[in-house]
């Protein structure tokens, strides 16, 4: 946990928050974090084409489990160009339904697929439900379509990079807002970061992307309470 400090030092805050992001993001692995996001489908067109090829046992099985909307996508996509946003949305939804519906594994079905060590460990555990089942199914799909789908670790790394850059940009905006506040108030600092909003800063900037409570006091800080707005960056200045 981070402690409240009396002086706002952007470099110190950034270094500390980047450390927090680095620690927190890999650990956030609830059911939602195990599902595919839109960036995890790295080549949606190629994936749809492969699902159209029902000569492959895995693709044949998966295609049989897809929704009616996705069946229309398989029928209508000709492989030319990128699938439409609507087609990609249906694909993403169906993939995430598959992850949660039951084990995709069958020895005969995956006989021609090179399975990773992690996938083999999960198969041996034979999960029936919950996070372990979703992990297994995701690993199976990534092994079957390695060029089309990102692994969970690849997705988390991308999310971590986005979170870090958002945090950096938040702190840059907070610094500019603080400078503007000081220029308008005889070179004095506000007591709380939320004092900068709304005149100098959008209140959304005060929420850290790694804060799952959206600014409830005591998450990224100790013994701090902001009287005005939800704020992840609870530093007294």
Secondary structure as GFF3:
##gff-version 3
##sequence-region A 1 237
A	DSSP	beta_strand	2	3	.	.	.	ID=ss1
A	DSSP	alpha_helix	10	24	.	.	.	ID=ss2
A	DSSP	three_ten_helix	25	27	.	.	.	ID=ss3
A	DSSP	alpha_helix	31	34	.	.	.	ID=ss4
A	DSSP	three_ten_helix	38	40	.	.	.	ID=ss5
A	DSSP	alpha_helix	44	52	.	.	.	ID=ss6
A	DSSP	alpha_helix	57	65	.	.	.	ID=ss7
A	DSSP	alpha_helix	68	76	.	.	.	ID=ss8
A	DSSP	alpha_helix	85	101	.	.	.	ID=ss9
A	DSSP	alpha_helix	117	125	.	.	.	ID=ss10
A	DSSP	alpha_helix	130	144	.	.	.	ID=ss11
A	DSSP	alpha_helix	152	184	.	.	.	ID=ss12
A	DSSP	three_ten_helix	193	196	.	.	.	ID=ss13
A	DSSP	three_ten_helix	203	206	.	.	.	ID=ss14
A	DSSP	beta_strand	221	222	.	.	.	ID=ss15
###
